[in-house]
Amino acid sequence: MNLRRIESLQNPQYKLWEATLESRGLKKHGRFILAGRKSVPEALARWPGRFEAVLTHDGALLDRWTLPDNVPAYELSWKLFDFLDVSGTRAPLLVGIVPEMPMADLSLPPRGLELIVPLGDPANLGALLRSAAAFGVARVILTEEAAHPFNPKCLRASANAPFSLDLYRGPALAGLAKAAPMGPIVALEGKGEDLTRFDWPRDIRLVIGEEGQGVPATLDVPRLAVPTSDAVESLNATVAASLALYGHWLRHRAT
């Protein structure tokens, strides 16, 4: 294996990788860093075309790896590698290419279950994307408030889910009504119709309420809520959304 050694903080390639740890650099360069002792080899095996480099602090860690021809390996000094390894895995990292996320055309009717998500916390978004992949969501539409799906914290929580989902951009949550999304469409928040009694159509858009704020009143659509005991006021948006996704999947998995 031909390892390329990088030791300088001023190395242009390293500076690009460093920039991707911040949202601004992630968007500017269209690159992300994937970490995880399980996530990295799995992603490289399943989606090799998504990646353009593997990074390590010790070339011996790659001795048993079979890298695609298009994925060069870099051995970084410990100081450089440790800075990029924000999860502290000490295992090889992958540099990936952010896929195109087109703007969703909400004037068209939904096809399958489409999830409209405003979650700004990357860990919560990652957990929800994991549920979306598990329960066969047709597409995920990220509003302007949403965290970037390839943020390191989001990737860590998502278990590689972004690689298997169709991701789209959408308007701000407050402007969703002006986008005039075609129905059927429902919103999920703390108060509304009992989720367990809702008869899920196959094709539907589900809007997730933003943490602490819910869904804007200007969006005139039916509200759904997860019934709970009085022990807590409401569920975390990710937990509630996962239950809703499961309800749709359970209704249509055999049809």
N, C-alpha and C positions, 0 to 999 in steps of 0.2 A: 504494500500500500504506500502510495506516494503522499506523505504528509507535508503540508505547507506550514512552516513555523512562523508565528507572529508573536513578537515580544514588546513592540512599541505601542504606547497609548495613542500615538499620532498616526498609526497605520490607517490609511483611508478606509480599508475594508472593515477594520475593527470599529472605527468611529461610526460607520453606518449602522453596524449591529448595535452599538451602544445607543444610538438615537432611537432605535425601534422600541426600546423599553418604555418610552414616553409616547402618549397618544399622538402628539404632534409629529414625531418622527415616524411612527407607525403609518400614519396617513400619508406623509410626504414621500416616504421611500417604498411603501407597499410591501414591506417585509415584516416578518414576525419571528420570534424565537420560541420554539416548543421545547419544554422540559418535561422530564418524568421517566423514571426507570422502565416503566411499562409503556407509557404513551409514545415515547420516541421510537423504539423499534417497531411497535405496532403500526404507527403512522407511516414509517418509511417503507414497511412491507406492503401496506395496503394502498398508499397514495404516493408512490415515489415521485411522480411528476409534479407534486406540490412543493418540492424542496430543492434547494440549490447549494446547500453546504451542511456538513456535520462538523461540530466543534467539540474539542476535547482538551483536557489539560494533560492527558497521558495517552499517547498513541497506542499503548498496549491494550487499552480498554476496547479498541476497535479490531483487535486481532481476529476475533471470531465473526466479525460483521462482513457481509457481502454488500458492498455499496454499489448502487447503479452508476453507470459511466458518467451520468450528468451531475453527480453529487460528489464534489471534491471534499477532502477531509483537511481540517486545519487543527494544528496543535498550538494552543495558546499558552502563554505563561500562566502560572497559577493566579496571579493578581488580575490579569485580564479576564480569565475564565470565571473566576469567582464573582466578578462584578456582573457578568452576564447571567450567571446562574442564580437568578433571584429567588428561586424556590429552594436553593441549597441542596440539590440532588447529588452533586459531584459526578453525575453521569453525563455522557455525551448529550449535546444539544443539537437541535435541527434549526436551520434557518429556512423559513418557508416564504412563499410568494402569496400575498393576500389576493384571493380571487376577486373578480369583478362582482360587485353587488349592485345590480341595476335598480332603478327606481320602480317600485311596484305601481302598476296601473290599477288603481282601486275602482275605476269606472267599469271594469270587467267583473263579472260574477266570480265568486270563489270556485276553486276546483279542489275538492278534498278539504281537509281542515287547514286553514291558514291562520297563523298566530301573529297578532300585532302586539309588539312588545316595546315598552318604554323604559325598562329597568336600567338605571344608571349605575348600579353597583355591579362591577364585573364578575364578582363571585356568584351573586344571585343570578345574573344572566347566564353564566356558564352552567349552573345547576339546572336552570330551566331549559337550556339548549339540550342538555343531556336527556331530560324527560321528553323533549320534543322528538329527538331521534328515536327514543325507545318506543314511543307511541305513534309513530308513523305520520308526523305532521308533514303536510305537503309543502309548505313554505313558511319561512319566518320573515316577517316584515318588521324591521327595526326602525322605530321612530327616531326623530332627531335627538331625543333625550337619552337614548339607549347607549350603554357602553359599547366599545368596539369589541366585536366577537373574537378578535385575535389578540386582545390584550392578554398579557401573561397570566393574570389572575383568572380571567375568564377561561382561558385554555386549560388551566390547571383544574378548574371545577367541572369542565365539560366532558372530560374523558374522550377527547377527540371528536365530539359530536359535530363541531362546525364543518368538518371535512365531509360529512355525509348529508348535510342539510342544504336546501336551496335558500340562500340568504338574499333578502332584498332590502332596500332602503325605503323609508316612508316619510310622510310629513311629520311635523311636531304633533304631539298628542292633542294639544289644544286646537290645532288646525285640522283635525281629522274630519270633523263635520263638514268643513268647506270642501274637502276632497270628495265628498259625496260617495262614500264606498257603497258598492252594490251589495245587496243582501243575499241570503240571510246573514245577519251579523248580531252578535250578542257581546255584552261586556261582563267581566268578572270583577267583583269588588266585595266589600264587606257586607253590604245589604242588597238583597234582591230575591228573586225566585229561587226556591230550593233546587240546588244543582242536581240532586238525586232524582228529581221528578221531571227533569228536562228531557224531551225526546229529541236527541241529537240528529239533525239531518246530516247526510254524508258531506255535502258541500256547505261550508259555513266559515265565517271569519269570527275569531274570538279575540276581543280586545282585553288585554290585561291591565288592570288599574295600577297606576304608579304608586309605589310605597308611600303611605301617609297621605296621599292626595286622591287616590281613586281615579275614576274616569270623569272627564269634564261633563258638567250637566248639559253643555251644548250638544253633546252627542246623544241624540234621541234614539236610543236602541234599548231593547230589553236588558235588564240586569240579572245576573245569576250570582248566587252566593253559596258557599259551602256551609251546611248546617253544622253547628258545633255545640258543645256544652257551654255553660256560663262561666267556665273557669278562665277563659281568655276572651278578650274583646274581638279578636280576629286572627286569622292565620297569616303567616308570611306569604307574600304574593307568589313566590316560587312554589311553595307547598300547595297553595290553593289551585294554582294553574296546573300543577302536575296531576291533581285529582280530577280536574276538568278534562285534561287530555286523556286520562285513563278512561273516563266515562265515554268519551267519543270513540276511543279505540275498542272498548268492550262492546259497544253497540254495533260496530261495523267490521270487526276483525274477521268474521266468518262469511262476509258477503262481498 
